[in-house]
Amino acid sequence: MGSRHKHEVEFVNWYHRNSLHIHDYATRTAVNFGHRHWMGGDTAPADGGINHVHFYEGTTSYDDGHVHHFRGCTGPAIPLPDGSHYHDFAGETSYDRGHSHYYQGRTSPAIEY
């Protein structure tokens, strides 16, 4: 009587869906005032899920006689083929010695916490 059809449904296997986890991150700032800084660390822990984010904060490397402070929140989880995920992050450091630096990067895949 009626036509039969089917729908293909793809399920995402979130490896860390409901487990507490962190991410490593490392990047260099943009060059400003003739120098740049290295920044890195671990994000704050978060439970998994499609739209979760992580907070991060720290102090840059000591370059050109000073440091900058930074803090922010990653973007939402971006899935990887193995079922894990990573996050993009971007922001601006504190304003010190007459300038700040922009930065952007990508976290490591999730690490069990």
C-alpha positions as CSV (number, residue, x, y, z in Angstrom):
1,M,0.0,0.0,0.0
2,G,2.3,2.8,1.2
3,S,5.8,3.2,-0.2
4,R,8.6,2.0,2.0
5,H,11.6,4.0,2.7
6,K,14.3,4.1,5.3
7,H,16.5,6.7,6.7
8,E,20.2,6.2,7.5
9,V,21.1,7.5,10.8
10,E,24.7,8.1,11.8
11,F,25.6,8.1,15.5
12,V,28.5,9.9,16.8
13,N,30.5,7.9,19.3
14,W,31.6,10.5,21.9
15,Y,34.5,8.8,23.6
16,H,34.3,11.1,26.6
17,R,30.6,11.8,26.5
18,N,29.9,11.7,30.2
19,S,33.4,11.4,31.7
20,L,35.4,14.2,33.2
21,H,38.3,15.2,30.9
22,I,40.8,17.9,30.1
23,H,42.8,19.0,27.1
24,D,46.4,20.2,26.7
25,Y,46.9,23.4,24.6
26,A,49.9,25.3,23.3
27,T,50.4,28.1,20.9
28,R,52.3,31.2,20.3
29,T,50.9,34.7,20.3
30,A,50.9,37.0,17.3
31,V,53.9,39.3,17.0
32,N,53.3,42.7,18.5
33,F,55.9,45.4,19.4
34,G,58.5,43.2,17.7
35,H,58.1,40.1,19.8
36,R,55.7,37.2,20.6
37,H,55.1,34.9,23.6
38,W,54.5,31.2,24.1
39,M,51.5,30.1,26.0
40,G,50.1,26.7,27.0
41,G,48.7,24.5,29.8
42,D,45.7,22.3,30.6
43,T,42.1,23.3,30.3
44,A,39.8,23.1,33.3
45,P,38.0,19.7,33.5
46,A,34.5,19.4,31.9
47,D,32.0,16.6,31.3
48,G,31.6,15.4,27.8
49,G,28.8,16.1,25.4
50,I,28.3,17.7,22.1
51,N,28.2,21.3,23.1
52,H,30.5,21.4,26.1
53,V,33.4,23.9,26.5
54,H,36.4,24.3,28.7
55,F,37.8,27.3,30.6
56,Y,41.6,28.0,30.5
57,E,43.9,30.6,32.0
58,G,47.6,31.2,32.5
59,T,50.6,33.4,32.0
60,T,52.6,33.7,28.8
61,S,56.4,33.0,28.6
62,Y,58.7,35.8,29.7
63,D,59.8,37.6,26.6
64,D,61.1,41.1,25.9
65,G,61.2,41.7,29.7
66,H,57.6,40.9,30.6
67,V,54.7,38.5,30.6
68,H,51.0,38.7,29.8
69,H,48.1,36.9,31.4
70,F,45.3,35.2,29.5
71,R,42.0,33.5,30.1
72,G,39.1,32.3,28.0
73,C,36.7,29.6,27.1
74,T,37.1,27.2,24.2
75,G,34.7,26.7,21.4
76,P,32.4,23.6,21.4
77,A,33.7,20.1,20.9
78,I,34.8,19.2,17.4
79,P,34.6,15.4,16.8
80,L,37.6,13.3,15.6
81,P,37.3,10.0,13.6
82,D,38.3,7.9,16.6
83,G,35.3,9.2,18.7
84,S,37.4,11.7,20.7
85,H,37.3,15.5,20.1
86,Y,39.3,18.7,20.3
87,H,38.4,22.4,20.7
88,D,39.4,25.6,19.0
89,F,40.3,28.6,21.2
90,A,41.2,32.2,20.5
91,G,41.6,35.5,22.4
92,E,43.7,38.4,23.5
93,T,46.2,38.6,26.3
94,S,46.2,41.2,29.1
95,Y,47.4,44.7,28.2
96,D,50.9,45.1,29.7
97,R,53.8,47.5,28.8
98,G,51.6,49.3,26.3
99,H,50.3,46.4,24.3
100,S,48.5,43.0,24.1
101,H,48.8,40.0,21.8
102,Y,46.2,38.0,20.0
103,Y,46.3,34.2,19.9
104,Q,44.5,31.2,18.5
105,G,45.0,27.5,18.6
106,R,43.6,24.0,18.9
107,T,43.6,21.8,21.9
108,S,44.9,18.2,22.1
109,P,42.3,15.4,21.9
110,A,40.5,14.7,25.2
111,I,42.5,13.3,28.1
112,E,40.8,11.3,30.9
113,Y,40.8,13.3,34.1
